[in-house]
């Protein structure tokens, strides 16, 4: 999706970190805070830009045999991320929560969650 976005925007690169930097620099309405860009990449690390910094966060390791269904993993990541962002947690904590939520979702059929999550 990031590569398709880059082509549409005329970024002329397929490098995920470069795409994130260029996306971050696009014009925005709210000038009170800088845009952050987060790209998930499945089992590859999650890329995030904030300020002049691009960071890659490794996803939680999981044995491939434990993956039941990847549908909903991206939405789960967003939910976990936002659950921490609205509590003014660090971006690192937001990504950690996103990874946790996605990791839980892919272990179940459909978009289901255990009755009692254990995220801390």
Order of alpha helices (4+ residues) and beta strands (2+ residues): alpha-alpha-beta-beta-beta-alpha-alpha
